[in-house]
Each structure stands twice: as C-alpha cells, then as structure tokens.
C-alpha cells in the first residue's frame, strides 16, 4: 500500500502516524481530520471484506479481526502500555526512514518489516493493533454483525496508540537533529532530496 499510494498521499494510513507527523511539525494540522476520516473509512471497508469473504464465520472463528487482550491475565494499564510501546517503535522507525539522510527508496520495506516485527513481539499480548483505525474498523464491523465487543478495552488501544505514536515521533525529532557543524559517520548515501513524508503507514 505504501509503494502504491505513498507518492500520492504520503501513505500514512495510520492515524497515530498522522498525529505524530503533525505534532512534530512534519504535517499540516488542517489536513489531519480529513486523513483520519479517510483512514477510518478504509479500515471499515477492510474489515467489511472479512465478512464478505467469510460470512458469519468471520464473527465466530475469526473474531472479526478484532485485536484484544485477555482481561483474565492482563489489566487495562498493561494493555495500554504494550500498545503504546509497539506504536512508539513503529513511529520511531518511520521517522528515521523518511529522513532525508536515510537510504532512499527503502522506507516502505523498512516500515513493513517493523510492523511485522512489532506484531511478532506484542501480538501474543494484545493482538498488536498499533493503528487506531485498524482497531476501530474491526470493532465497528464486529458490533454490526452481532459479535461480542470488549468496549472497556477501547480506551487502552486508542490512548496507547496515539500517545505512543506521538512520543515516538517526538523522541526521534529530539535525537535526530544534528548540529550544522557536526560530522556524522553514516553508511547511508547522501540524498539531496528534501525530507520525505511519504512511506508512513
């Protein structure tokens, strides 16, 4: 998806990424609402495709694709922190690979790899939504088709992901600055292009 639309819209199909870009001054605030509405609409359409292909089995066997943590073994705070950590890592990497000093052309591949890595690490605990739209789209469709939604978990996912994403962007912005007179050894080739915001998911 990033390779397909990154050069058109920037490809940040994750509201937590959009917010982090805006908070760090890399994306205009006036465009944030429109992007988030589009991201949620896309997530709902994606979740609907699960039911289109699996029918009612999507609710019974697949849980509608909803991510959740087990309330019997995990509390609200821990679930929130885990989602925050996962989204922090995702956004931190995104900011690194879209920087003009990064190796050009590899941002979508690196972002896909970090999404995969985060899911492998935190997926067993919370399902690793790390994307508020992805979480909400699945939740809304599960509710629409009569599935059981754990609404009490919704704040943990949303707060964790938005807060973790914003902190990840600010953390990279804080350490990514280099003094004009500093000499930095890097394996990345020099890229004269201005900083890119495309390639974020």
Biotite code that builds the C-alpha atoms (Angstrom):
import biotite.structure as struc

atoms = struc.array([
    struc.Atom([0.000, 0.000, 0.000], chain_id="A", res_id=1, res_name="UNK", atom_name="CA", element="C"),
    struc.Atom([2.834, 2.400, 0.800], chain_id="A", res_id=2, res_name="UNK", atom_name="CA", element="C"),
    struc.Atom([4.565, 1.723, -2.508], chain_id="A", res_id=3, res_name="UNK", atom_name="CA", element="C"),
    struc.Atom([1.220, 2.165, -4.284], chain_id="A", res_id=4, res_name="UNK", atom_name="CA", element="C"),
    struc.Atom([-0.001, 5.424, -2.736], chain_id="A", res_id=5, res_name="UNK", atom_name="CA", element="C"),
    struc.Atom([2.969, 6.882, -0.864], chain_id="A", res_id=6, res_name="UNK", atom_name="CA", element="C"),
    struc.Atom([3.840, 9.211, -3.739], chain_id="A", res_id=7, res_name="UNK", atom_name="CA", element="C"),
    struc.Atom([0.217, 10.401, -3.931], chain_id="A", res_id=8, res_name="UNK", atom_name="CA", element="C"),
    struc.Atom([-0.877, 10.973, -0.335], chain_id="A", res_id=9, res_name="UNK", atom_name="CA", element="C"),
    struc.Atom([2.185, 10.194, 1.759], chain_id="A", res_id=10, res_name="UNK", atom_name="CA", element="C"),
    struc.Atom([0.889, 6.722, 2.538], chain_id="A", res_id=11, res_name="UNK", atom_name="CA", element="C"),
    struc.Atom([0.458, 7.204, 6.283], chain_id="A", res_id=12, res_name="UNK", atom_name="CA", element="C"),
    struc.Atom([-2.621, 5.015, 6.592], chain_id="A", res_id=13, res_name="UNK", atom_name="CA", element="C"),
    struc.Atom([-2.414, 5.059, 10.391], chain_id="A", res_id=14, res_name="UNK", atom_name="CA", element="C"),
    struc.Atom([-3.988, 7.897, 12.436], chain_id="A", res_id=15, res_name="UNK", atom_name="CA", element="C"),
    struc.Atom([-1.287, 7.530, 15.094], chain_id="A", res_id=16, res_name="UNK", atom_name="CA", element="C"),
    struc.Atom([1.349, 8.213, 12.431], chain_id="A", res_id=17, res_name="UNK", atom_name="CA", element="C"),
    struc.Atom([-0.599, 11.165, 11.039], chain_id="A", res_id=18, res_name="UNK", atom_name="CA", element="C"),
    struc.Atom([-0.900, 12.652, 14.528], chain_id="A", res_id=19, res_name="UNK", atom_name="CA", element="C"),
    struc.Atom([2.788, 12.132, 15.257], chain_id="A", res_id=20, res_name="UNK", atom_name="CA", element="C"),
    struc.Atom([3.751, 13.853, 11.995], chain_id="A", res_id=21, res_name="UNK", atom_name="CA", element="C"),
    struc.Atom([1.526, 16.807, 12.873], chain_id="A", res_id=22, res_name="UNK", atom_name="CA", element="C"),
    struc.Atom([2.801, 17.035, 16.461], chain_id="A", res_id=23, res_name="UNK", atom_name="CA", element="C"),
    struc.Atom([6.387, 17.120, 15.225], chain_id="A", res_id=24, res_name="UNK", atom_name="CA", element="C"),
    struc.Atom([5.642, 19.755, 12.585], chain_id="A", res_id=25, res_name="UNK", atom_name="CA", element="C"),
    struc.Atom([6.040, 17.469, 9.568], chain_id="A", res_id=26, res_name="UNK", atom_name="CA", element="C"),
    struc.Atom([2.377, 17.536, 8.511], chain_id="A", res_id=27, res_name="UNK", atom_name="CA", element="C"),
    struc.Atom([-0.204, 20.372, 8.470], chain_id="A", res_id=28, res_name="UNK", atom_name="CA", element="C"),
    struc.Atom([-2.791, 20.177, 11.256], chain_id="A", res_id=29, res_name="UNK", atom_name="CA", element="C"),
    struc.Atom([-5.546, 21.318, 8.891], chain_id="A", res_id=30, res_name="UNK", atom_name="CA", element="C"),
    struc.Atom([-5.236, 18.061, 6.949], chain_id="A", res_id=31, res_name="UNK", atom_name="CA", element="C"),
    struc.Atom([-5.293, 15.761, 9.980], chain_id="A", res_id=32, res_name="UNK", atom_name="CA", element="C"),
    struc.Atom([-9.107, 15.422, 10.295], chain_id="A", res_id=33, res_name="UNK", atom_name="CA", element="C"),
    struc.Atom([-9.568, 14.546, 6.628], chain_id="A", res_id=34, res_name="UNK", atom_name="CA", element="C"),
    struc.Atom([-6.787, 11.979, 6.724], chain_id="A", res_id=35, res_name="UNK", atom_name="CA", element="C"),
    struc.Atom([-8.157, 10.353, 9.873], chain_id="A", res_id=36, res_name="UNK", atom_name="CA", element="C"),
    struc.Atom([-11.661, 10.139, 8.421], chain_id="A", res_id=37, res_name="UNK", atom_name="CA", element="C"),
    struc.Atom([-10.265, 8.514, 5.273], chain_id="A", res_id=38, res_name="UNK", atom_name="CA", element="C"),
    struc.Atom([-8.143, 6.120, 7.331], chain_id="A", res_id=39, res_name="UNK", atom_name="CA", element="C"),
    struc.Atom([-11.129, 5.024, 9.410], chain_id="A", res_id=40, res_name="UNK", atom_name="CA", element="C"),
    struc.Atom([-13.300, 4.613, 6.315], chain_id="A", res_id=41, res_name="UNK", atom_name="CA", element="C"),
    struc.Atom([-10.615, 2.463, 4.731], chain_id="A", res_id=42, res_name="UNK", atom_name="CA", element="C"),
    struc.Atom([-10.316, 0.365, 7.877], chain_id="A", res_id=43, res_name="UNK", atom_name="CA", element="C"),
    struc.Atom([-14.065, -0.222, 7.995], chain_id="A", res_id=44, res_name="UNK", atom_name="CA", element="C"),
    struc.Atom([-14.033, -1.252, 4.340], chain_id="A", res_id=45, res_name="UNK", atom_name="CA", element="C"),
    struc.Atom([-11.133, -3.598, 5.020], chain_id="A", res_id=46, res_name="UNK", atom_name="CA", element="C"),
    struc.Atom([-12.934, -5.132, 7.990], chain_id="A", res_id=47, res_name="UNK", atom_name="CA", element="C"),
    struc.Atom([-16.088, -5.492, 5.904], chain_id="A", res_id=48, res_name="UNK", atom_name="CA", element="C"),
    struc.Atom([-14.120, -7.537, 3.383], chain_id="A", res_id=49, res_name="UNK", atom_name="CA", element="C"),
    struc.Atom([-13.518, -10.132, 6.107], chain_id="A", res_id=50, res_name="UNK", atom_name="CA", element="C"),
    struc.Atom([-17.273, -10.647, 6.368], chain_id="A", res_id=51, res_name="UNK", atom_name="CA", element="C"),
    struc.Atom([-17.660, -10.544, 2.595], chain_id="A", res_id=52, res_name="UNK", atom_name="CA", element="C"),
    struc.Atom([-15.250, -13.454, 2.225], chain_id="A", res_id=53, res_name="UNK", atom_name="CA", element="C"),
    struc.Atom([-16.025, -15.471, 5.378], chain_id="A", res_id=54, res_name="UNK", atom_name="CA", element="C"),
    struc.Atom([-19.648, -14.572, 6.072], chain_id="A", res_id=55, res_name="UNK", atom_name="CA", element="C"),
    struc.Atom([-20.921, -15.210, 9.602], chain_id="A", res_id=56, res_name="UNK", atom_name="CA", element="C"),
    struc.Atom([-17.874, -17.399, 10.199], chain_id="A", res_id=57, res_name="UNK", atom_name="CA", element="C"),
    struc.Atom([-15.893, -14.172, 10.446], chain_id="A", res_id=58, res_name="UNK", atom_name="CA", element="C"),
    struc.Atom([-17.568, -13.429, 13.785], chain_id="A", res_id=59, res_name="UNK", atom_name="CA", element="C"),
    struc.Atom([-17.377, -16.957, 15.179], chain_id="A", res_id=60, res_name="UNK", atom_name="CA", element="C"),
    struc.Atom([-13.975, -18.169, 14.023], chain_id="A", res_id=61, res_name="UNK", atom_name="CA", element="C"),
    struc.Atom([-12.005, -15.023, 13.235], chain_id="A", res_id=62, res_name="UNK", atom_name="CA", element="C"),
    struc.Atom([-13.454, -12.653, 15.829], chain_id="A", res_id=63, res_name="UNK", atom_name="CA", element="C"),
    struc.Atom([-13.939, -10.121, 13.075], chain_id="A", res_id=64, res_name="UNK", atom_name="CA", element="C"),
    struc.Atom([-10.214, -9.432, 13.072], chain_id="A", res_id=65, res_name="UNK", atom_name="CA", element="C"),
    struc.Atom([-10.527, -7.515, 16.355], chain_id="A", res_id=66, res_name="UNK", atom_name="CA", element="C"),
    struc.Atom([-7.395, -7.275, 18.474], chain_id="A", res_id=67, res_name="UNK", atom_name="CA", element="C"),
    struc.Atom([-7.841, -7.658, 22.225], chain_id="A", res_id=68, res_name="UNK", atom_name="CA", element="C"),
    struc.Atom([-6.052, -8.669, 25.385], chain_id="A", res_id=69, res_name="UNK", atom_name="CA", element="C"),
    struc.Atom([-7.202, -11.312, 27.836], chain_id="A", res_id=70, res_name="UNK", atom_name="CA", element="C"),
    struc.Atom([-8.786, -9.456, 30.793], chain_id="A", res_id=71, res_name="UNK", atom_name="CA", element="C"),
    struc.Atom([-8.245, -12.511, 32.978], chain_id="A", res_id=72, res_name="UNK", atom_name="CA", element="C"),
    struc.Atom([-4.460, -12.216, 32.683], chain_id="A", res_id=73, res_name="UNK", atom_name="CA", element="C"),
    struc.Atom([-3.883, -8.581, 31.730], chain_id="A", res_id=74, res_name="UNK", atom_name="CA", element="C"),
    struc.Atom([-5.150, -5.303, 33.128], chain_id="A", res_id=75, res_name="UNK", atom_name="CA", element="C"),
    struc.Atom([-6.129, -2.101, 31.366], chain_id="A", res_id=76, res_name="UNK", atom_name="CA", element="C"),
    struc.Atom([-2.874, -0.306, 32.188], chain_id="A", res_id=77, res_name="UNK", atom_name="CA", element="C"),
    struc.Atom([-0.639, -3.089, 30.926], chain_id="A", res_id=78, res_name="UNK", atom_name="CA", element="C"),
    struc.Atom([-2.601, -3.380, 27.680], chain_id="A", res_id=79, res_name="UNK", atom_name="CA", element="C"),
    struc.Atom([-2.321, 0.372, 27.161], chain_id="A", res_id=80, res_name="UNK", atom_name="CA", element="C"),
    struc.Atom([1.434, 0.368, 27.786], chain_id="A", res_id=81, res_name="UNK", atom_name="CA", element="C"),
    struc.Atom([2.031, -2.558, 25.426], chain_id="A", res_id=82, res_name="UNK", atom_name="CA", element="C"),
    struc.Atom([0.143, -0.870, 22.579], chain_id="A", res_id=83, res_name="UNK", atom_name="CA", element="C"),
    struc.Atom([1.979, 2.377, 23.336], chain_id="A", res_id=84, res_name="UNK", atom_name="CA", element="C"),
    struc.Atom([5.357, 0.651, 23.156], chain_id="A", res_id=85, res_name="UNK", atom_name="CA", element="C"),
    struc.Atom([4.509, -1.073, 19.885], chain_id="A", res_id=86, res_name="UNK", atom_name="CA", element="C"),
    struc.Atom([3.273, 2.148, 18.273], chain_id="A", res_id=87, res_name="UNK", atom_name="CA", element="C"),
    struc.Atom([6.254, 4.084, 19.657], chain_id="A", res_id=88, res_name="UNK", atom_name="CA", element="C"),
    struc.Atom([8.645, 1.670, 17.939], chain_id="A", res_id=89, res_name="UNK", atom_name="CA", element="C"),
    struc.Atom([6.683, 1.825, 14.679], chain_id="A", res_id=90, res_name="UNK", atom_name="CA", element="C"),
    struc.Atom([6.616, 5.622, 14.534], chain_id="A", res_id=91, res_name="UNK", atom_name="CA", element="C"),
    struc.Atom([10.236, 5.956, 15.646], chain_id="A", res_id=92, res_name="UNK", atom_name="CA", element="C"),
    struc.Atom([11.348, 3.775, 12.738], chain_id="A", res_id=93, res_name="UNK", atom_name="CA", element="C"),
    struc.Atom([9.060, 5.594, 10.300], chain_id="A", res_id=94, res_name="UNK", atom_name="CA", element="C"),
    struc.Atom([10.581, 8.933, 11.245], chain_id="A", res_id=95, res_name="UNK", atom_name="CA", element="C"),
    struc.Atom([14.045, 7.501, 10.779], chain_id="A", res_id=96, res_name="UNK", atom_name="CA", element="C"),
    struc.Atom([13.465, 6.071, 7.324], chain_id="A", res_id=97, res_name="UNK", atom_name="CA", element="C"),
    struc.Atom([11.669, 9.130, 5.929], chain_id="A", res_id=98, res_name="UNK", atom_name="CA", element="C"),
    struc.Atom([14.511, 11.424, 6.975], chain_id="A", res_id=99, res_name="UNK", atom_name="CA", element="C"),
    struc.Atom([16.421, 12.879, 4.016], chain_id="A", res_id=100, res_name="UNK", atom_name="CA", element="C"),
    struc.Atom([19.621, 11.293, 5.331], chain_id="A", res_id=101, res_name="UNK", atom_name="CA", element="C"),
    struc.Atom([18.182, 7.765, 5.217], chain_id="A", res_id=102, res_name="UNK", atom_name="CA", element="C"),
    struc.Atom([18.900, 5.306, 2.413], chain_id="A", res_id=103, res_name="UNK", atom_name="CA", element="C"),
    struc.Atom([16.460, 6.378, -0.330], chain_id="A", res_id=104, res_name="UNK", atom_name="CA", element="C"),
    struc.Atom([13.815, 4.015, -1.670], chain_id="A", res_id=105, res_name="UNK", atom_name="CA", element="C"),
    struc.Atom([13.758, 1.618, 1.282], chain_id="A", res_id=106, res_name="UNK", atom_name="CA", element="C"),
    struc.Atom([11.198, 3.338, 3.534], chain_id="A", res_id=107, res_name="UNK", atom_name="CA", element="C"),
    struc.Atom([8.183, 1.156, 2.601], chain_id="A", res_id=108, res_name="UNK", atom_name="CA", element="C"),
    struc.Atom([10.212, -2.047, 3.001], chain_id="A", res_id=109, res_name="UNK", atom_name="CA", element="C"),
    struc.Atom([11.612, -0.953, 6.360], chain_id="A", res_id=110, res_name="UNK", atom_name="CA", element="C"),
    struc.Atom([8.172, 0.098, 7.604], chain_id="A", res_id=111, res_name="UNK", atom_name="CA", element="C"),
    struc.Atom([6.625, -3.214, 6.572], chain_id="A", res_id=112, res_name="UNK", atom_name="CA", element="C"),
    struc.Atom([9.432, -5.048, 8.337], chain_id="A", res_id=113, res_name="UNK", atom_name="CA", element="C"),
    struc.Atom([8.974, -3.124, 11.586], chain_id="A", res_id=114, res_name="UNK", atom_name="CA", element="C"),
    struc.Atom([5.207, -3.681, 11.505], chain_id="A", res_id=115, res_name="UNK", atom_name="CA", element="C"),
    struc.Atom([5.889, -7.410, 11.157], chain_id="A", res_id=116, res_name="UNK", atom_name="CA", element="C"),
    struc.Atom([8.455, -7.336, 13.966], chain_id="A", res_id=117, res_name="UNK", atom_name="CA", element="C"),
    struc.Atom([6.163, -5.451, 16.353], chain_id="A", res_id=118, res_name="UNK", atom_name="CA", element="C"),
    struc.Atom([3.303, -7.862, 15.650], chain_id="A", res_id=119, res_name="UNK", atom_name="CA", element="C"),
    struc.Atom([5.570, -10.826, 16.379], chain_id="A", res_id=120, res_name="UNK", atom_name="CA", element="C"),
    struc.Atom([6.642, -9.277, 19.688], chain_id="A", res_id=121, res_name="UNK", atom_name="CA", element="C"),
    struc.Atom([3.439, -7.793, 21.146], chain_id="A", res_id=122, res_name="UNK", atom_name="CA", element="C"),
    struc.Atom([0.830, -9.680, 19.119], chain_id="A", res_id=123, res_name="UNK", atom_name="CA", element="C"),
    struc.Atom([0.522, -12.532, 21.649], chain_id="A", res_id=124, res_name="UNK", atom_name="CA", element="C"),
    struc.Atom([-0.266, -9.971, 24.372], chain_id="A", res_id=125, res_name="UNK", atom_name="CA", element="C"),
    struc.Atom([-2.724, -7.522, 22.771], chain_id="A", res_id=126, res_name="UNK", atom_name="CA", element="C"),
    struc.Atom([-3.045, -8.529, 19.126], chain_id="A", res_id=127, res_name="UNK", atom_name="CA", element="C"),
    struc.Atom([-0.792, -5.602, 18.167], chain_id="A", res_id=128, res_name="UNK", atom_name="CA", element="C"),
    struc.Atom([-3.261, -3.246, 16.526], chain_id="A", res_id=129, res_name="UNK", atom_name="CA", element="C"),
    struc.Atom([-0.716, -0.362, 16.631], chain_id="A", res_id=130, res_name="UNK", atom_name="CA", element="C"),
    struc.Atom([-3.191, 1.522, 14.443], chain_id="A", res_id=131, res_name="UNK", atom_name="CA", element="C"),
    struc.Atom([-6.358, 3.174, 15.847], chain_id="A", res_id=132, res_name="UNK", atom_name="CA", element="C"),
    struc.Atom([-8.193, 2.944, 12.512], chain_id="A", res_id=133, res_name="UNK", atom_name="CA", element="C"),
    struc.Atom([-7.352, -0.733, 12.094], chain_id="A", res_id=134, res_name="UNK", atom_name="CA", element="C"),
    struc.Atom([-8.662, -1.366, 15.621], chain_id="A", res_id=135, res_name="UNK", atom_name="CA", element="C"),
    struc.Atom([-11.856, 0.686, 15.272], chain_id="A", res_id=136, res_name="UNK", atom_name="CA", element="C"),
    struc.Atom([-12.740, -0.636, 11.825], chain_id="A", res_id=137, res_name="UNK", atom_name="CA", element="C"),
    struc.Atom([-12.718, -4.217, 13.054], chain_id="A", res_id=138, res_name="UNK", atom_name="CA", element="C"),
    struc.Atom([-14.587, -3.317, 16.258], chain_id="A", res_id=139, res_name="UNK", atom_name="CA", element="C"),
    struc.Atom([-17.366, -1.485, 14.414], chain_id="A", res_id=140, res_name="UNK", atom_name="CA", element="C"),
    struc.Atom([-17.886, -4.343, 11.972], chain_id="A", res_id=141, res_name="UNK", atom_name="CA", element="C"),
    struc.Atom([-17.866, -6.971, 14.731], chain_id="A", res_id=142, res_name="UNK", atom_name="CA", element="C"),
    struc.Atom([-20.536, -4.997, 16.580], chain_id="A", res_id=143, res_name="UNK", atom_name="CA", element="C"),
    struc.Atom([-22.580, -4.602, 13.393], chain_id="A", res_id=144, res_name="UNK", atom_name="CA", element="C"),
    struc.Atom([-22.591, -8.354, 12.814], chain_id="A", res_id=145, res_name="UNK", atom_name="CA", element="C"),
    struc.Atom([-23.593, -9.242, 16.347], chain_id="A", res_id=146, res_name="UNK", atom_name="CA", element="C"),
    struc.Atom([-20.217, -10.174, 17.764], chain_id="A", res_id=147, res_name="UNK", atom_name="CA", element="C"),
    struc.Atom([-19.112, -9.543, 21.324], chain_id="A", res_id=148, res_name="UNK", atom_name="CA", element="C"),
    struc.Atom([-17.045, -6.367, 21.646], chain_id="A", res_id=149, res_name="UNK", atom_name="CA", element="C"),
    struc.Atom([-14.999, -5.627, 24.750], chain_id="A", res_id=150, res_name="UNK", atom_name="CA", element="C"),
    struc.Atom([-15.730, -1.892, 24.792], chain_id="A", res_id=151, res_name="UNK", atom_name="CA", element="C"),
    struc.Atom([-13.852, -1.465, 28.060], chain_id="A", res_id=152, res_name="UNK", atom_name="CA", element="C"),
    struc.Atom([-10.620, -2.135, 26.175], chain_id="A", res_id=153, res_name="UNK", atom_name="CA", element="C"),
    struc.Atom([-11.183, 0.581, 23.575], chain_id="A", res_id=154, res_name="UNK", atom_name="CA", element="C"),
    struc.Atom([-9.546, 3.409, 25.595], chain_id="A", res_id=155, res_name="UNK", atom_name="CA", element="C"),
    struc.Atom([-6.448, 1.276, 26.202], chain_id="A", res_id=156, res_name="UNK", atom_name="CA", element="C"),
    struc.Atom([-5.914, 0.774, 22.488], chain_id="A", res_id=157, res_name="UNK", atom_name="CA", element="C"),
    struc.Atom([-6.706, 4.336, 21.421], chain_id="A", res_id=158, res_name="UNK", atom_name="CA", element="C"),
    struc.Atom([-4.837, 6.140, 24.205], chain_id="A", res_id=159, res_name="UNK", atom_name="CA", element="C"),
    struc.Atom([-1.891, 3.766, 23.995], chain_id="A", res_id=160, res_name="UNK", atom_name="CA", element="C"),
    struc.Atom([-1.531, 4.056, 20.233], chain_id="A", res_id=161, res_name="UNK", atom_name="CA", element="C"),
    struc.Atom([-1.982, 7.821, 19.945], chain_id="A", res_id=162, res_name="UNK", atom_name="CA", element="C"),
    struc.Atom([0.265, 8.532, 22.934], chain_id="A", res_id=163, res_name="UNK", atom_name="CA", element="C"),
    struc.Atom([2.898, 6.007, 21.899], chain_id="A", res_id=164, res_name="UNK", atom_name="CA", element="C"),
    struc.Atom([2.943, 7.316, 18.339], chain_id="A", res_id=165, res_name="UNK", atom_name="CA", element="C"),
    struc.Atom([3.260, 10.952, 19.400], chain_id="A", res_id=166, res_name="UNK", atom_name="CA", element="C"),
    struc.Atom([6.060, 10.098, 21.828], chain_id="A", res_id=167, res_name="UNK", atom_name="CA", element="C"),
    struc.Atom([7.849, 8.062, 19.170], chain_id="A", res_id=168, res_name="UNK", atom_name="CA", element="C"),
    struc.Atom([7.776, 10.972, 16.740], chain_id="A", res_id=169, res_name="UNK", atom_name="CA", element="C"),
    struc.Atom([8.911, 13.485, 19.340], chain_id="A", res_id=170, res_name="UNK", atom_name="CA", element="C"),
    struc.Atom([11.669, 11.171, 20.540], chain_id="A", res_id=171, res_name="UNK", atom_name="CA", element="C"),
    struc.Atom([13.071, 10.817, 17.038], chain_id="A", res_id=172, res_name="UNK", atom_name="CA", element="C"),
    struc.Atom([12.757, 14.544, 16.412], chain_id="A", res_id=173, res_name="UNK", atom_name="CA", element="C"),
    struc.Atom([14.726, 15.185, 19.596], chain_id="A", res_id=174, res_name="UNK", atom_name="CA", element="C"),
    struc.Atom([17.617, 12.852, 18.807], chain_id="A", res_id=175, res_name="UNK", atom_name="CA", element="C"),
    struc.Atom([17.501, 13.144, 15.022], chain_id="A", res_id=176, res_name="UNK", atom_name="CA", element="C"),
    struc.Atom([18.736, 16.707, 14.950], chain_id="A", res_id=177, res_name="UNK", atom_name="CA", element="C"),
    struc.Atom([22.388, 17.128, 14.095], chain_id="A", res_id=178, res_name="UNK", atom_name="CA", element="C"),
    struc.Atom([24.373, 20.338, 14.560], chain_id="A", res_id=179, res_name="UNK", atom_name="CA", element="C"),
    struc.Atom([25.237, 22.101, 11.341], chain_id="A", res_id=180, res_name="UNK", atom_name="CA", element="C"),
    struc.Atom([28.947, 21.804, 12.125], chain_id="A", res_id=181, res_name="UNK", atom_name="CA", element="C"),
    struc.Atom([28.802, 18.158, 13.207], chain_id="A", res_id=182, res_name="UNK", atom_name="CA", element="C"),
    struc.Atom([30.428, 15.371, 11.213], chain_id="A", res_id=183, res_name="UNK", atom_name="CA", element="C"),
    struc.Atom([28.304, 12.245, 11.279], chain_id="A", res_id=184, res_name="UNK", atom_name="CA", element="C"),
    struc.Atom([29.631, 8.930, 10.021], chain_id="A", res_id=185, res_name="UNK", atom_name="CA", element="C"),
    struc.Atom([26.858, 7.063, 8.241], chain_id="A", res_id=186, res_name="UNK", atom_name="CA", element="C"),
    struc.Atom([26.505, 4.084, 5.948], chain_id="A", res_id=187, res_name="UNK", atom_name="CA", element="C"),
    struc.Atom([23.605, 5.838, 4.220], chain_id="A", res_id=188, res_name="UNK", atom_name="CA", element="C"),
    struc.Atom([24.417, 7.545, 0.918], chain_id="A", res_id=189, res_name="UNK", atom_name="CA", element="C"),
    struc.Atom([23.892, 11.263, 0.615], chain_id="A", res_id=190, res_name="UNK", atom_name="CA", element="C"),
    struc.Atom([20.381, 12.085, -0.552], chain_id="A", res_id=191, res_name="UNK", atom_name="CA", element="C"),
    struc.Atom([19.921, 15.675, -1.717], chain_id="A", res_id=192, res_name="UNK", atom_name="CA", element="C"),
    struc.Atom([16.130, 15.380, -1.767], chain_id="A", res_id=193, res_name="UNK", atom_name="CA", element="C"),
    struc.Atom([14.094, 17.262, 0.862], chain_id="A", res_id=194, res_name="UNK", atom_name="CA", element="C"),
    struc.Atom([12.709, 15.278, 3.742], chain_id="A", res_id=195, res_name="UNK", atom_name="CA", element="C"),
    struc.Atom([10.000, 12.917, 2.611], chain_id="A", res_id=196, res_name="UNK", atom_name="CA", element="C"),
    struc.Atom([6.756, 12.291, 4.448], chain_id="A", res_id=197, res_name="UNK", atom_name="CA", element="C"),
    struc.Atom([5.716, 9.538, 2.061], chain_id="A", res_id=198, res_name="UNK", atom_name="CA", element="C"),
    struc.Atom([6.019, 5.929, 3.052], chain_id="A", res_id=199, res_name="UNK", atom_name="CA", element="C"),
    struc.Atom([4.451, 6.098, 6.509], chain_id="A", res_id=200, res_name="UNK", atom_name="CA", element="C"),
    struc.Atom([1.758, 3.612, 7.468], chain_id="A", res_id=201, res_name="UNK", atom_name="CA", element="C"),
])
